[in-house]
Amino acid sequence: MKIAATTPDSVMLEELGRRARAHRVGMNLTQPQLAEAAGVSSRTIERLESGTPVQLDKLLRILRALRLTDNLDQLFPEVSIRPLQQIGAKPKVRQRARTTKAPVARGAKPGWVWGDKK
């Protein structure tokens, strides 16, 4: 099954659990063996494979034990320099996101005025 943006969270978790189980079985590991290699409890492996949420740090340990950490780079790829930034001498790396303001219609009156200009 392909995971898409419209896939519900519960279905995504179940699919990730199925994939984790298939990878573990492909490596010929039992749940207790994987749990020991990852430094987590067997119950954590059971929860992951059943589609129940697990803590992020435990998921990372499991991925490391399954030798899947190279794939993590695809989750949040490094931000590349935009073409317009390459023109300038020093490309600036964005530090914050900017909120967008609602467009002001031409000839619209502002919602407030200064001082006694009412």
N, CA, C and O atoms as a GROMACS GRO file, in nm:
protein
  472
    1MET      N    1   0.084  -0.117   0.000
    1MET     CA    2   0.000   0.000   0.000
    1MET      C    3   0.089   0.124   0.000
    1MET      O    4   0.189   0.131   0.072
    2LYS      N    5   0.052   0.220  -0.080
    2LYS     CA    6   0.126   0.346  -0.085
    2LYS      C    7   0.065   0.442   0.016
    2LYS      O    8  -0.057   0.458   0.022
    3ILE      N    9   0.151   0.506   0.094
    3ILE     CA   10   0.105   0.605   0.192
    3ILE      C   11   0.097   0.739   0.122
    3ILE      O   12   0.196   0.786   0.065
    4ALA      N   13  -0.020   0.801   0.127
    4ALA     CA   14  -0.042   0.930   0.062
    4ALA      C   15  -0.078   1.034   0.166
    4ALA      O   16  -0.101   1.002   0.282
    5ALA      N   17  -0.083   1.159   0.123
    5ALA     CA   18  -0.115   1.270   0.213
    5ALA      C   19  -0.256   1.257   0.269
    5ALA      O   20  -0.283   1.307   0.379
    6THR      N   21  -0.344   1.193   0.198
    6THR     CA   22  -0.483   1.180   0.242
    6THR      C   23  -0.507   1.055   0.327
    6THR      O   24  -0.618   1.034   0.376
    7THR      N   25  -0.405   0.974   0.344
    7THR     CA   26  -0.420   0.852   0.424
    7THR      C   27  -0.438   0.889   0.571
    7THR      O   28  -0.359   0.967   0.624
    8PRO      N   29  -0.540   0.834   0.637
    8PRO     CA   30  -0.560   0.864   0.780
    8PRO      C   31  -0.442   0.816   0.864
    8PRO      O   32  -0.372   0.721   0.828
    9ASP      N   33  -0.420   0.884   0.976
    9ASP     CA   34  -0.308   0.850   1.064
    9ASP      C   35  -0.310   0.704   1.108
    9ASP      O   36  -0.206   0.638   1.107
   10SER      N   37  -0.427   0.654   1.145
   10SER     CA   38  -0.436   0.516   1.194
   10SER      C   39  -0.394   0.416   1.085
   10SER      O   40  -0.330   0.316   1.114
   11VAL      N   41  -0.431   0.444   0.962
   11VAL     CA   42  -0.394   0.356   0.851
   11VAL      C   43  -0.244   0.366   0.824
   11VAL      O   44  -0.179   0.265   0.793
   12MET      N   45  -0.188   0.488   0.836
   12MET     CA   46  -0.043   0.504   0.819
   12MET      C   47   0.033   0.424   0.923
   12MET      O   48   0.130   0.355   0.891
   13LEU      N   49  -0.012   0.432   1.049
   13LEU     CA   50   0.056   0.359   1.156
   13LEU      C   51   0.049   0.208   1.132
   13LEU      O   52   0.148   0.138   1.153
   14GLU      N   53  -0.067   0.160   1.088
   14GLU     CA   54  -0.080   0.016   1.060
   14GLU      C   55   0.012  -0.026   0.946
   14GLU      O   56   0.074  -0.132   0.952
   15GLU      N   57   0.020   0.056   0.842
   15GLU     CA   58   0.107   0.024   0.728
   15GLU      C   59   0.254   0.026   0.769
   15GLU      O   60   0.330  -0.062   0.729
   16LEU      N   61   0.294   0.125   0.848
   16LEU     CA   62   0.432   0.130   0.897
   16LEU      C   63   0.462   0.008   0.984
   16LEU      O   64   0.572  -0.047   0.979
   17GLY      N   65   0.365  -0.033   1.064
   17GLY     CA   66   0.382  -0.153   1.146
   17GLY      C   67   0.400  -0.278   1.061
   17GLY      O   68   0.485  -0.362   1.091
   18ARG      N   69   0.320  -0.290   0.955
   18ARG     CA   70   0.334  -0.406   0.865
   18ARG      C   71   0.471  -0.406   0.798
   18ARG      O   72   0.535  -0.510   0.784
   19ARG      N   73   0.516  -0.287   0.758
   19ARG     CA   74   0.647  -0.278   0.693
   19ARG      C   75   0.760  -0.310   0.790
   19ARG      O   76   0.857  -0.378   0.754
   20ALA      N   77   0.748  -0.262   0.915
   20ALA     CA   78   0.850  -0.291   1.015
   20ALA      C   79   0.857  -0.441   1.042
   20ALA      O   80   0.965  -0.498   1.053
   21ARG      N   81   0.740  -0.504   1.052
   21ARG     CA   82   0.735  -0.649   1.077
   21ARG      C   83   0.798  -0.724   0.960
   21ARG      O   84   0.877  -0.816   0.981
   22ALA      N   85   0.763  -0.686   0.838
   22ALA     CA   86   0.819  -0.753   0.720
   22ALA      C   87   0.972  -0.738   0.716
   22ALA      O   88   1.043  -0.832   0.681
   23HIS      N   89   1.020  -0.621   0.752
   23HIS     CA   90   1.165  -0.600   0.751
   23HIS      C   91   1.232  -0.682   0.860
   23HIS      O   92   1.338  -0.741   0.838
   24ARG      N   93   1.170  -0.687   0.979
   24ARG     CA   94   1.225  -0.767   1.088
   24ARG      C   95   1.230  -0.915   1.051
   24ARG      O   96   1.331  -0.982   1.073
   25VAL      N   97   1.122  -0.965   0.994
   25VAL     CA   98   1.117  -1.106   0.953
   25VAL      C   99   1.218  -1.131   0.841
   25VAL      O  100   1.281  -1.236   0.837
   26GLY      N  101   1.232  -1.035   0.751
   26GLY     CA  102   1.331  -1.048   0.644
   26GLY      C  103   1.473  -1.056   0.696
   26GLY      O  104   1.560  -1.117   0.633
   27MET      N  105   1.497  -0.995   0.812
   27MET     CA  106   1.629  -1.002   0.875
   27MET      C  107   1.641  -1.125   0.965
   27MET      O  108   1.744  -1.146   1.029
   28ASN      N  109   1.535  -1.207   0.968
   28ASN     CA  110   1.530  -1.331   1.048
   28ASN      C  111   1.548  -1.302   1.198
   28ASN      O  112   1.622  -1.372   1.268
   29LEU      N  113   1.478  -1.197   1.245
   29LEU     CA  114   1.482  -1.161   1.386
   29LEU      C  115   1.345  -1.184   1.450
   29LEU      O  116   1.242  -1.160   1.387
   30THR      N  117   1.346  -1.230   1.574
   30THR     CA  118   1.222  -1.238   1.649
   30THR      C  119   1.198  -1.103   1.716
   30THR      O  120   1.288  -1.019   1.720
   31GLN      N  121   1.077  -1.082   1.766
   31GLN     CA  122   1.049  -0.957   1.836
   31GLN      C  123   1.141  -0.937   1.956
   31GLN      O  124   1.193  -0.827   1.973
   32PRO      N  125   1.162  -1.039   2.040
   32PRO     CA  126   1.255  -1.020   2.152
   32PRO      C  127   1.398  -0.991   2.109
   32PRO      O  128   1.468  -0.914   2.174
   33GLN      N  129   1.443  -1.051   1.999
   33GLN     CA  130   1.578  -1.025   1.950
   33GLN      C  131   1.592  -0.881   1.903
   33GLN      O  132   1.692  -0.815   1.932
   34LEU      N  133   1.491  -0.831   1.831
   34LEU     CA  134   1.494  -0.693   1.785
   34LEU      C  135   1.486  -0.598   1.903
   34LEU      O  136   1.555  -0.496   1.906
   35ALA      N  137   1.402  -0.631   2.001
   35ALA     CA  138   1.389  -0.546   2.119
   35ALA      C  139   1.523  -0.534   2.192
   35ALA      O  140   1.562  -0.426   2.234
   36GLU      N  141   1.592  -0.645   2.206
   36GLU     CA  142   1.722  -0.643   2.273
   36GLU      C  143   1.825  -0.563   2.192
   36GLU      O  144   1.902  -0.485   2.250
   37ALA      N  145   1.826  -0.581   2.061
   37ALA     CA  146   1.921  -0.509   1.977
   37ALA      C  147   1.893  -0.359   1.978
   37ALA      O  148   1.985  -0.278   1.968
   38ALA      N  149   1.765  -0.322   1.990
   38ALA     CA  150   1.727  -0.180   1.988
   38ALA      C  151   1.730  -0.118   2.127
   38ALA      O  152   1.730   0.004   2.139
   39GLY      N  153   1.734  -0.199   2.230
   39GLY     CA  154   1.733  -0.146   2.367
   39GLY      C  155   1.596  -0.098   2.410
   39GLY      O  156   1.584  -0.003   2.489
   40VAL      N  157   1.492  -0.164   2.359
   40VAL     CA  158   1.355  -0.132   2.398
   40VAL      C  159   1.288  -0.260   2.446
   40VAL      O  160   1.345  -0.368   2.435
   41SER      N  161   1.167  -0.247   2.498
   41SER     CA  162   1.097  -0.366   2.545
   41SER      C  163   1.031  -0.439   2.428
   41SER      O  164   1.007  -0.381   2.322
   42SER      N  165   1.003  -0.566   2.450
   42SER     CA  166   0.933  -0.644   2.348
   42SER      C  167   0.795  -0.587   2.322
   42SER      O  168   0.744  -0.593   2.210
   43ARG      N  169   0.734  -0.531   2.426
   43ARG     CA  170   0.601  -0.470   2.412
   43ARG      C  171   0.606  -0.351   2.316
   43ARG      O  172   0.509  -0.327   2.244
   44THR      N  173   0.715  -0.277   2.314
   44THR     CA  174   0.730  -0.165   2.220
   44THR      C  175   0.730  -0.215   2.077
   44THR      O  176   0.668  -0.154   1.989
   45ILE      N  177   0.798  -0.326   2.052
   45ILE     CA  178   0.800  -0.385   1.917
   45ILE      C  179   0.659  -0.432   1.881
   45ILE      O  180   0.614  -0.411   1.768
   46GLU      N  181   0.590  -0.493   1.975
   46GLU     CA  182   0.453  -0.538   1.950
   46GLU      C  183   0.363  -0.420   1.915
   46GLU      O  184   0.282  -0.428   1.822
   47ARG      N  185   0.376  -0.310   1.990
   47ARG     CA  186   0.293  -0.192   1.965
   47ARG      C  187   0.323  -0.133   1.827
   47ARG      O  188   0.231  -0.098   1.752
   48LEU      N  189   0.450  -0.122   1.793
   48LEU     CA  190   0.486  -0.068   1.662
   48LEU      C  191   0.427  -0.153   1.550
   48LEU      O  192   0.367  -0.100   1.456
   49GLU      N  193   0.443  -0.283   1.560
   49GLU     CA  194   0.396  -0.372   1.454
   49GLU      C  195   0.245  -0.382   1.447
   49GLU      O  196   0.190  -0.420   1.343
   50SER      N  197   0.176  -0.349   1.555
   50SER     CA  198   0.029  -0.354   1.553
   50SER      C  199  -0.031  -0.220   1.509
   50SER      O  200  -0.153  -0.210   1.494
   51GLY      N  201   0.052  -0.119   1.489
   51GLY     CA  202   0.001   0.010   1.444
   51GLY      C  203  -0.033   0.105   1.556
   51GLY      O  204  -0.101   0.205   1.534
   52THR      N  205   0.014   0.075   1.676
   52THR     CA  206  -0.008   0.162   1.790
   52THR      C  207   0.109   0.261   1.798
   52THR      O  208   0.223   0.222   1.775
   53PRO      N  209   0.083   0.388   1.830
   53PRO     CA  210   0.193   0.485   1.836
   53PRO      C  211   0.300   0.447   1.938
   53PRO      O  212   0.269   0.394   2.045
   54VAL      N  213   0.426   0.474   1.903
   54VAL     CA  214   0.538   0.455   1.995
   54VAL      C  215   0.614   0.586   2.004
   54VAL      O  216   0.601   0.672   1.917
   55GLN      N  217   0.693   0.600   2.108
   55GLN     CA  218   0.771   0.722   2.126
   55GLN      C  219   0.878   0.734   2.018
   55GLN      O  220   0.933   0.634   1.971
   56LEU      N  221   0.907   0.858   1.980
   56LEU     CA  222   1.000   0.884   1.871
   56LEU      C  223   1.139   0.830   1.900
   56LEU      O  224   1.201   0.772   1.811
   57ASP      N  225   1.189   0.847   2.021
   57ASP     CA  226   1.324   0.798   2.051
   57ASP      C  227   1.331   0.646   2.041
   57ASP      O  228   1.434   0.591   2.002
   58LYS      N  229   1.223   0.578   2.077
   58LYS     CA  230   1.221   0.432   2.065
   58LYS      C  231   1.212   0.389   1.919
   58LYS      O  232   1.273   0.290   1.879
   59LEU      N  233   1.136   0.464   1.840
   59LEU     CA  234   1.128   0.435   1.697
   59LEU      C  235   1.266   0.449   1.633
   59LEU      O  236   1.304   0.368   1.549
   60LEU      N  237   1.340   0.552   1.672
   60LEU     CA  238   1.474   0.571   1.617
   60LEU      C  239   1.567   0.456   1.655
   60LEU      O  240   1.648   0.413   1.573
   61ARG      N  241   1.555   0.408   1.776
   61ARG     CA  242   1.637   0.292   1.817
   61ARG      C  243   1.604   0.169   1.734
   61ARG      O  244   1.693   0.094   1.693
   62ILE      N  245   1.474   0.148   1.711
   62ILE     CA  246   1.431   0.032   1.632
   62ILE      C  247   1.482   0.045   1.488
   62ILE      O  248   1.531  -0.051   1.430
   63LEU      N  249   1.468   0.165   1.431
   63LEU     CA  250   1.517   0.186   1.294
   63LEU      C  251   1.667   0.163   1.285
   63LEU      O  252   1.716   0.108   1.186
   64ARG      N  253   1.740   0.205   1.387
   64ARG     CA  254   1.885   0.183   1.388
   64ARG      C  255   1.915   0.033   1.393
   64ARG      O  256   2.004  -0.014   1.323
   65ALA      N  257   1.842  -0.041   1.476
   65ALA     CA  258   1.864  -0.186   1.486
   65ALA      C  259   1.827  -0.257   1.355
   65ALA      O  260   1.886  -0.359   1.320
   66LEU      N  261   1.729  -0.202   1.282
   66LEU     CA  262   1.689  -0.260   1.153
   66LEU      C  263   1.773  -0.207   1.038
   66LEU      O  264   1.749  -0.242   0.922
   67ARG      N  265   1.871  -0.122   1.068
   67ARG     CA  266   1.961  -0.060   0.969
   67ARG      C  267   1.882   0.020   0.865
   67ARG      O  268   1.907   0.010   0.745
   68LEU      N  269   1.788   0.099   0.914
   68LEU     CA  270   1.706   0.182   0.826
   68LEU      C  271   1.726   0.332   0.849
   68LEU      O  272   1.648   0.412   0.799
   69THR      N  273   1.827   0.370   0.924
   69THR     CA  274   1.846   0.512   0.954
   69THR      C  275   1.887   0.593   0.832
   69THR      O  276   1.868   0.714   0.830
   70ASP      N  277   1.943   0.529   0.731
   70ASP     CA  278   1.980   0.603   0.609
   70ASP      C  279   1.856   0.660   0.541
   70ASP      O  280   1.864   0.761   0.471
   71ASN      N  281   1.742   0.596   0.561
   71ASN     CA  282   1.618   0.641   0.498
   71ASN      C  283   1.557   0.762   0.568
   71ASN      O  284   1.467   0.825   0.514
   72LEU      N  285   1.604   0.794   0.688
   72LEU     CA  286   1.548   0.908   0.762
   72LEU      C  287   1.574   1.040   0.692
   72LEU      O  288   1.498   1.136   0.710
   73ASP      N  289   1.678   1.046   0.614
   73ASP     CA  290   1.711   1.170   0.543
   73ASP      C  291   1.600   1.210   0.446
   73ASP      O  292   1.588   1.328   0.411
   74GLN      N  293   1.520   1.115   0.403
   74GLN     CA  294   1.412   1.144   0.310
   74GLN      C  295   1.292   1.209   0.379
   74GLN      O  296   1.210   1.272   0.313
   75LEU      N  297   1.281   1.194   0.511
   75LEU     CA  298   1.169   1.254   0.583
   75LEU      C  299   1.176   1.406   0.582
   75LEU      O  300   1.078   1.473   0.550
   76PHE      N  301   1.292   1.459   0.616
   76PHE     CA  302   1.314   1.602   0.618
   76PHE      C  303   1.442   1.630   0.540
   76PHE      O  304   1.549   1.643   0.600
   77PRO      N  305   1.432   1.639   0.407
   77PRO     CA  306   1.554   1.664   0.330
   77PRO      C  307   1.614   1.799   0.363
   77PRO      O  308   1.544   1.891   0.404
   78GLU      N  309   1.745   1.809   0.345
   78GLU     CA  310   1.812   1.936   0.370
   78GLU      C  311   1.757   2.042   0.277
   78GLU      O  312   1.726   2.015   0.161
   79VAL      N  313   1.747   2.162   0.329
   79VAL     CA  314   1.696   2.272   0.249
   79VAL      C  315   1.809   2.318   0.157
   79VAL      O  316   1.920   2.348   0.201
   80SER      N  317   1.778   2.323   0.029
   80SER     CA  318   1.880   2.367  -0.067
   80SER      C  319   1.866   2.517  -0.090
   80SER      O  320   1.765   2.578  -0.056
   81ILE      N  321   1.968   2.574  -0.147
   81ILE     CA  322   1.968   2.717  -0.176
   81ILE      C  323   1.878   2.740  -0.297
   81ILE      O  324   1.888   2.672  -0.399
   82ARG      N  325   1.791   2.838  -0.284
   82ARG     CA  326   1.701   2.872  -0.393
   82ARG      C  327   1.779   2.943  -0.504
   82ARG      O  328   1.878   3.010  -0.475
   83PRO      N  329   1.735   2.931  -0.629
   83PRO     CA  330   1.809   2.992  -0.740
   83PRO      C  331   1.834   3.141  -0.723
   83PRO      O  332   1.942   3.189  -0.758
   84LEU      N  333   1.739   3.216  -0.670
   84LEU     CA  334   1.759   3.359  -0.652
   84LEU      C  335   1.866   3.388  -0.548
   84LEU      O  336   1.933   3.491  -0.555
   85GLN      N  337   1.882   3.298  -0.452
   85GLN     CA  338   1.986   3.318  -0.352
   85GLN      C  339   2.125   3.294  -0.409
   85GLN      O  340   2.223   3.348  -0.357
   86GLN      N  341   2.135   3.216  -0.513
   86GLN     CA  342   2.265   3.188  -0.572
   86GLN      C  343   2.323   3.309  -0.642
   86GLN      O  344   2.444   3.319  -0.661
   87ILE      N  345   2.238   3.402  -0.682
   87ILE     CA  346   2.284   3.522  -0.751
   87ILE      C  347   2.363   3.610  -0.656
   87ILE      O  348   2.468   3.664  -0.693
   88GLY      N  349   2.314   3.627  -0.533
   88GLY     CA  350   2.380   3.712  -0.435
   88GLY      C  351   2.507   3.649  -0.382
   88GLY      O  352   2.531   3.529  -0.398
   89ALA      N  353   2.589   3.731  -0.319
   89ALA     CA  354   2.717   3.684  -0.266
   89ALA      C  355   2.699   3.595  -0.144
   89ALA      O  356   2.763   3.490  -0.134
   90LYS      N  357   2.611   3.636  -0.052
   90LYS     CA  358   2.591   3.560   0.070
   90LYS      C  359   2.446   3.513   0.076
   90LYS      O  360   2.355   3.593   0.100
   91PRO      N  361   2.423   3.383   0.056
   91PRO     CA  362   2.285   3.336   0.068
   91PRO      C  363   2.242   3.337   0.215
   91PRO      O  364   2.315   3.293   0.303
   92LYS      N  365   2.123   3.387   0.238
   92LYS     CA  366   2.070   3.391   0.374
   92LYS      C  367   1.985   3.267   0.397
   92LYS      O  368   1.902   3.231   0.314
   93VAL      N  369   2.006   3.205   0.509
   93VAL     CA  370   1.927   3.090   0.547
   93VAL      C  371   1.811   3.140   0.632
   93VAL      O  372   1.831   3.210   0.731
   94ARG      N  373   1.690   3.104   0.592
   94ARG     CA  374   1.573   3.150   0.666
   94ARG      C  375   1.571   3.092   0.806
   94ARG      O  376   1.598   2.973   0.826
   95GLN      N  377   1.539   3.176   0.903
   95GLN     CA  378   1.534   3.135   1.043
   95GLN      C  379   1.391   3.120   1.092
   95GLN      O  380   1.365   3.045   1.186
   96ARG      N  381   1.298   3.191   1.028
   96ARG     CA  382   1.158   3.190   1.073
   96ARG      C  383   1.065   3.181   0.954
   96ARG      O  384   1.101   3.215   0.841
   97ALA      N  385   0.944   3.134   0.982
   97ALA     CA  386   0.839   3.135   0.880
   97ALA      C  387   0.764   3.266   0.891
   97ALA      O  388   0.751   3.322   1.000
   98ARG      N  389   0.715   3.315   0.781
   98ARG     CA  390   0.642   3.440   0.779
   98ARG      C  391   0.494   3.411   0.760
   98ARG      O  392   0.456   3.329   0.676
   99THR      N  393   0.411   3.480   0.839
   99THR     CA  394   0.267   3.465   0.820
   99THR      C  395   0.224   3.555   0.706
   99THR      O  396   0.281   3.662   0.685
  100THR      N  397   0.125   3.511   0.634
  100THR     CA  398   0.077   3.592   0.523
  100THR      C  399  -0.036   3.682   0.571
  100THR      O  400  -0.120   3.642   0.652
  101LYS      N  401  -0.035   3.803   0.520
  101LYS     CA  402  -0.139   3.899   0.556
  101LYS      C  403  -0.249   3.892   0.452
  101LYS      O  404  -0.224   3.864   0.335
  102ALA      N  405  -0.371   3.918   0.496
  102ALA     CA  406  -0.484   3.920   0.403
  102ALA      C  407  -0.467   4.039   0.309
  102ALA      O  408  -0.430   4.148   0.353
  103PRO      N  409  -0.493   4.020   0.181
  103PRO     CA  410  -0.477   4.131   0.087
  103PRO      C  411  -0.579   4.241   0.116
  103PRO      O  412  -0.694   4.214   0.149
  104VAL      N  413  -0.534   4.368   0.103
  104VAL     CA  414  -0.621   4.483   0.126
  104VAL      C  415  -0.682   4.522  -0.007
  104VAL      O  416  -0.610   4.544  -0.105
  105ALA      N  417  -0.814   4.531  -0.012
  105ALA     CA  418  -0.883   4.568  -0.136
  105ALA      C  419  -0.859   4.715  -0.166
  105ALA      O  420  -0.847   4.796  -0.074
  106ARG      N  421  -0.853   4.750  -0.292
  106ARG     CA  422  -0.834   4.890  -0.332
  106ARG      C  423  -0.950   4.974  -0.284
  106ARG      O  424  -1.066   4.936  -0.299
  107GLY      N  425  -0.919   5.088  -0.226
  107GLY     CA  426  -1.022   5.180  -0.181
  107GLY      C  427  -1.090   5.138  -0.052
  107GLY      O  428  -1.186   5.201  -0.009
  108ALA      N  429  -1.040   5.031   0.009
  108ALA     CA  430  -1.103   4.985   0.134
  108ALA      C  431  -1.062   5.078   0.248
  108ALA      O  432  -0.948   5.125   0.252
  109LYS      N  433  -1.153   5.103   0.338
  109LYS     CA  434  -1.124   5.187   0.454
  109LYS      C  435  -1.059   5.102   0.561
  109LYS      O  436  -1.099   4.988   0.584
  110PRO      N  437  -0.959   5.157   0.626
  110PRO     CA  438  -0.896   5.080   0.733
  110PRO      C  439  -0.991   5.062   0.850
  110PRO      O  440  -1.086   5.139   0.866
  111GLY      N  441  -0.967   4.961   0.931
  111GLY     CA  442  -1.053   4.931   1.045
  111GLY      C  443  -1.034   5.029   1.160
  111GLY      O  444  -1.115   5.029   1.252
  112TRP      N  445  -0.931   5.112   1.157
  112TRP     CA  446  -0.906   5.209   1.264
  112TRP      C  447  -0.842   5.333   1.204
  112TRP      O  448  -0.792   5.329   1.091
  113VAL      N  449  -0.844   5.439   1.277
  113VAL     CA  450  -0.783   5.565   1.231
  113VAL      C  451  -0.702   5.625   1.344
  113VAL      O  452  -0.724   5.594   1.461
  114TRP      N  453  -0.606   5.714   1.307
  114TRP     CA  454  -0.523   5.780   1.407
  114TRP      C  455  -0.600   5.892   1.478
  114TRP      O  456  -0.678   5.965   1.417
  115GLY      N  457  -0.574   5.902   1.607
  115GLY     CA  458  -0.621   6.014   1.687
  115GLY      C  459  -0.763   6.058   1.662
  115GLY      O  460  -0.855   5.978   1.671
  116ASP      N  461  -0.783   6.194   1.630
  116ASP     CA  462  -0.917   6.246   1.614
  116ASP      C  463  -0.967   6.246   1.470
  116ASP      O  464  -1.064   6.316   1.439
  117LYS      N  465  -0.906   6.173   1.383
  117LYS     CA  466  -0.954   6.166   1.245
  117LYS      C  467  -1.059   6.056   1.234
  117LYS      O  468  -1.032   5.946   1.185
  118LYS      N  469  -1.177   6.087   1.280
  118LYS     CA  470  -1.282   5.986   1.280
  118LYS      C  471  -1.385   6.012   1.175
  118LYS      O  472  -1.481   5.935   1.162
   0.00000   0.00000   0.00000
